[in-house]
Amino acid sequence: MKAKHYLIGVYLVIALLFSFYLKGCSDTADRSYSYNFGKALAWPISMFK
């Protein structure tokens, strides 16, 4: 398995775990899971800007 595939997989796992956190314990808990998953996908990207 190439390093790129490994990094993408790790990124998705982190986003999935973070979306569970957002759905259960954040200010956006009243929003849908897909909203929180989208926010979790974009959150790590915003750290590197």
C-alpha angles and dihedrals in degrees: 000000000000122000091242092059090047092052093048090050092050090048091053093047091051090048091049093051092045091050089056088053092049092049094050109030112022142079089264094057090112091059123086123276092246090057091052092045090052090049090049091052092053097041098078091046091057090056092063098051 
